[in-house]
């Protein structure tokens, strides 16, 4: 009986820790307010990128609502994040804003550079050789329309 307990207790602790980490990772808000997460307000371009990470971390199909129709989510970074992986958004910086008129003929264009880590269980909040550094381009068709991600990548 003692031998069974010596095996059951450590396995139980490991299972509970595993479940806790998954629950913790899926509840990361990426700096978004509840209003932004619940789409109860007009999001800024930065909040739209944070929402992309929020949805990707949860494997939430709502991510398609903030992506341009030409983007296929399955081909984008973070589309293959599994249940046991964690995403840590390290840095998000606006690089450029282009107001109308611009080459796309939209109200406004914003370009961001984003750094993040994606790792098994818990992703580091520090930059490392595994840190992904990637660009995001968002457009706002009209002054009162929502921001849409039209490009993710460094190309």
C-alpha positions as CSV (number, residue, x, y, z in Angstrom):
1,X,0.0,0.0,0.0
2,X,2.9,2.4,0.8
3,X,4.5,1.7,-2.5
4,X,1.2,2.5,-4.3
5,X,0.9,5.8,-2.5
6,X,4.5,6.7,-3.2
7,X,3.6,6.4,-6.9
8,X,0.1,7.9,-6.9
9,X,1.0,11.1,-5.0
10,X,3.8,12.3,-7.3
11,X,1.7,11.4,-10.4
12,X,-1.3,13.3,-9.0
13,X,0.9,16.3,-8.3
14,X,2.3,16.2,-11.9
15,X,-1.2,15.9,-13.3
16,X,-2.5,18.8,-11.3
17,X,0.5,21.0,-12.3
18,X,-0.1,20.1,-15.9
19,X,-3.7,21.1,-15.8
20,X,-2.9,24.3,-13.9
21,X,-0.3,25.3,-16.5
22,X,-2.7,24.7,-19.4
23,X,-5.5,26.7,-17.6
24,X,-3.0,29.5,-16.8
25,X,-1.7,29.7,-20.4
26,X,-5.2,29.8,-21.9
27,X,-6.3,32.6,-19.7
28,X,-3.5,35.0,-20.7
29,X,-5.1,38.4,-21.7
30,X,-2.1,39.9,-23.5
31,X,-2.8,43.3,-22.0
32,X,-6.4,43.6,-23.2
33,X,-9.3,44.9,-21.1
34,X,-12.4,42.8,-20.8
35,X,-14.2,45.4,-23.0
36,X,-11.6,44.8,-25.8
37,X,-11.8,41.0,-25.5
38,X,-15.6,41.1,-25.6
39,X,-15.6,43.5,-28.6
40,X,-17.6,46.0,-26.6
41,X,-15.5,48.9,-27.9
42,X,-13.7,50.0,-31.1
43,X,-10.2,48.5,-30.9
44,X,-7.0,50.3,-31.6
45,X,-4.5,48.8,-34.1
46,X,-2.3,47.6,-31.2
47,X,-5.3,46.0,-29.4
48,X,-6.2,44.2,-32.7
49,X,-2.7,42.6,-32.7
50,X,-3.0,41.7,-29.0
51,X,-6.4,40.2,-29.9
52,X,-4.7,38.1,-32.6
53,X,-2.4,36.6,-29.9
54,X,-5.3,36.2,-27.5
55,X,-7.3,34.2,-30.0
56,X,-4.3,32.2,-31.3
57,X,-3.4,31.2,-27.7
58,X,-6.9,29.9,-27.2
59,X,-7.3,28.3,-30.7
60,X,-10.4,30.6,-31.1
61,X,-11.9,30.7,-34.6
62,X,-12.9,34.3,-33.9
63,X,-9.4,35.3,-35.1
64,X,-10.9,35.3,-38.6
65,X,-12.9,38.4,-37.7
66,X,-9.8,40.5,-37.5
67,X,-8.0,39.1,-40.5
68,X,-8.3,40.2,-44.1
69,X,-10.1,37.7,-46.3
70,X,-7.0,37.1,-48.3
71,X,-5.2,35.7,-45.2
72,X,-5.5,32.0,-44.5
73,X,-5.1,31.5,-40.7
74,X,-3.7,28.0,-41.1
75,X,-0.7,29.5,-43.0
76,X,0.0,32.2,-40.4
77,X,2.3,32.2,-37.4
78,X,0.7,30.7,-34.2
79,X,-2.0,28.8,-36.1
80,X,-0.4,25.5,-35.0
81,X,-0.1,26.4,-31.3
82,X,-1.1,23.3,-29.3
83,X,-2.9,22.9,-26.0
84,X,0.4,22.5,-24.2
85,X,2.2,25.5,-25.8
86,X,2.3,29.0,-24.4
87,X,2.7,32.3,-26.2
88,X,4.4,35.3,-24.5
89,X,4.2,38.6,-26.3
90,X,7.5,40.4,-25.5
91,X,7.4,43.6,-27.5
92,X,5.0,45.4,-29.8
93,X,6.1,48.6,-31.5
94,X,4.4,50.8,-34.0
95,X,6.8,51.6,-36.9
96,X,4.7,53.6,-39.4
97,X,1.3,55.3,-39.8
98,X,0.1,56.3,-43.3
99,X,-3.0,58.4,-43.5
100,X,-5.2,58.8,-46.6
101,X,-4.2,59.2,-49.4
102,X,-1.9,56.1,-49.5
103,X,-1.1,53.4,-52.0
104,X,-3.9,51.1,-50.8
105,X,-6.6,53.7,-51.0
106,X,-7.8,53.2,-47.4
107,X,-8.3,55.6,-44.5
108,X,-5.2,54.5,-42.5
109,X,-2.4,52.0,-42.6
110,X,-0.3,51.0,-39.5
111,X,2.8,48.9,-39.5
112,X,4.1,47.2,-36.3
113,X,7.1,45.1,-35.3
114,X,6.2,42.3,-32.8
115,X,8.5,40.0,-30.8
116,X,7.1,36.9,-29.1
117,X,8.1,33.5,-27.7
118,X,6.1,30.3,-28.2
119,X,7.2,27.4,-26.2
120,X,6.1,24.1,-24.6
121,X,4.3,24.8,-21.3
122,X,5.6,28.2,-20.3
123,X,7.2,30.7,-22.8
124,X,9.9,33.0,-21.6
125,X,9.2,36.7,-21.3
126,X,12.8,37.5,-22.3
127,X,14.3,37.7,-25.8
128,X,16.4,34.7,-26.8
129,X,17.6,33.0,-30.0
130,X,14.1,31.4,-30.3
131,X,12.3,34.8,-30.1
132,X,10.2,35.4,-33.2
133,X,10.5,38.9,-34.6
134,X,7.7,39.6,-37.2
135,X,5.9,42.4,-38.9
136,X,2.1,43.2,-38.9
137,X,0.3,45.5,-41.3
138,X,-3.2,46.7,-40.4
139,X,-5.6,48.8,-42.4
140,X,-8.7,50.8,-41.4
141,X,-10.9,51.1,-44.5
142,X,-12.8,54.2,-43.2
143,X,-12.6,56.3,-40.1
144,X,-15.3,54.3,-38.2
145,X,-14.4,50.8,-39.4
146,X,-12.4,48.3,-37.4
147,X,-8.7,47.5,-37.9
148,X,-8.0,44.5,-40.1
149,X,-4.7,42.6,-40.2
150,X,-3.7,42.4,-43.9
151,X,-0.2,41.0,-43.5
152,X,1.8,39.1,-41.0
153,X,5.4,38.4,-41.9
154,X,8.7,40.0,-42.8
155,X,8.3,40.0,-46.5
